Structure formats: C-alpha cells, structure tokens
C-alpha cells in the first residue's frame, strides 16, 4: 500500500499542469544556435502547429488555418536548411537526418488525413504544404540512402 501511494504521489502533485513542453514560436526555434537541435525543434514545432491548424479549421477559421499551414511549411523548410547547415553527410551521420525523415513522413500522414477531412474547396492550401514536405522528405531519404545528385 505504501508503495502504491509513493508511486501515485508524483501524479497527484502534477494537478492541472500541462503535459509536455510549451509550444515554441518559430522565431524562438530559429534562435537556437545548434543546427541539429534547431532542426529537431522546428519539426516538433511543425507538428504542434499542424494540430492548431486542424483546430482552426474545425472552428471555421480558414484564414487562421492557412496562416498556420504556412508556418508548418516554414518550419519544415527551416529544419531542412538547418540540417544542411550542419555540413554532415547524411549517409555517414544519419542520426538527425533519420529523425527528420521519420518526422516528415509522420507530418505527411497527418497532412493527408487533414486533407481528406476537409472540404474539396479548402484542399489547395494543404496540397501546397504537402508538396513542399514531400520534396523535403524525398531529399532527406535520398541523402540517407547515399544517392548523390
């Protein structure tokens, strides 16, 4: 019994505190001096902003959704440029590149699901972002697999 109370005590102390890191804005992500960390933060930011875009669309705020989708696109582009800035060869040091590839694939799945849930008239905003994320995902995958262009 004492062990159960001991284990549940930290959960009770959390109360109403939000779980997870607070949402960073893109300017804060850009200020990260380490390109590897910046890429990681930018992809996590893109994921959280995509959730906000979906919520905005559900509330009928199409201009807000479009602005948030633009931020998703800028975040993924920032991650890609940050990984290029490292100067590392993705096929020899794949750690951060593989994380970016997996995260961009996850974003593509979420974007596609979001696209399918929306009206046909609203889809071009998401299609533009999907195209950009797909190009970056393909470039990351080619780099990891060792294809040189």
N, C-alpha and C positions, 0 to 999 in steps of 0.2 A: 504494500500500500504506500509506504513512504517513497519507494522508487517511482511509482506512478505519479505521485504528487510532484516529485522532483523533476520528472520529465515534462510534465504539463505546465509547470510554473513559467518557463520562458514563453510559452504560447499565450498564457493569460496576461503576461506583462506587455505583450505586443499591443493589445487592445485594438484601437482604431487606426493604428499607424498603417500607411500604405506599404504594400509589399513590393519590393523591387526598387531599382534606382529611379530617381525622379527623371522626368522627361527633359532631355537637354535640347536646347535650340541649336540650330545649325551653326550659328556664329560661335557658340561655345565649343562645338565639336571642331570647328576649323582652327581654333586657337590651340589645340593640342599639338605640342612640339614634336612628338614622336609619330612618324608617318604610319607605323604599324598599328599603334593604338588609335590613331585618328581614323584609319580605315575601319577598324572594329567598331568604334563609337558611331561612325557615320552609318554603317549598316544597321546597327541596333536602333539608331535614330530613325532610319527609313522605315523600319518595322513598326515602331510606335506611331509614326506619323500616318502610316497606312491605316492603322486602326482608327485614328482620329478622322481620316478622310472617309472611311466607311461610316462612322457615326454621323458625320456631317451630311453625307448623302441620305442616310436613314431619316434625318431630321428635315430633309428637303432643302438644304443649303448647298446648291450646286456651285455657286461661285467660291464658297469656302472649300468645298471638296476639290475643285480644280486647283486652287492655290496650294492645298495640302499635297495633291498629287505632284505638282511642280516641285515641291520640297522633297518628296520621295525621290524624284528623278535627280535632283541636285545632290542629294545625299549619296546616292549610288555612284554618281559621277565623281564626287569627292573621294569616296572610298577607292575607286579605281585609280584616280590620279595620285592618291596618297601611296598606294601600293607601287605604282610606277616610280614614285619619288624615292622609294627605298633603294632602288638600284639593284635589288636582289634578283637572281634568276629564279623564276617560279618553279622550274623543274628541279632545281638543286636545293632550294629552300622553300618548300611548298606550304609550310605551316599557315601563314597568314593568308596566302593566296587560296588555299583549300577552304579555309573558313569563309572567305569572301565568295568563293564559288558555291558553297553549300547554302550560305545565307541568301545569295542572289537567286538560287534555284527555289528556295522557300518563298522568297518575295514574288517570284514569277507565279508560283502556285496560288498564292494569296491574291495577287492581282487578277489572275484568270478567274478565280472564284468570285471576286468582287465584280468583274466584268459580266459574268453570267447572271449575277443577281440584279444587275441594273437594267434600266430601260435601254432599248436599242438606240434611241436618240442621244443618250448620255455616254455611250461607249467610246466615241473617239478620244475623249480625254484620257481614258485608261489605256487605249490602244497605243497612244503615243509613248506613254511611260513603259508599257510592256515592250515595245520595240527597242527602247534605249536599254532597259535592263537586260533584255535578251542578247543584245550585241555585247554588252559588258560581260555577261555570263559566258558567252562563247569565247571571248578573248581570254578570260581567266582560265577556262578549261583548256584552250589551246596552249596557253603558257605552261600550265601544269603538266600537260601531256608531252611537252617538249617540241611542239610544232613551231618552227621559226618562219616568220613571213618576211 
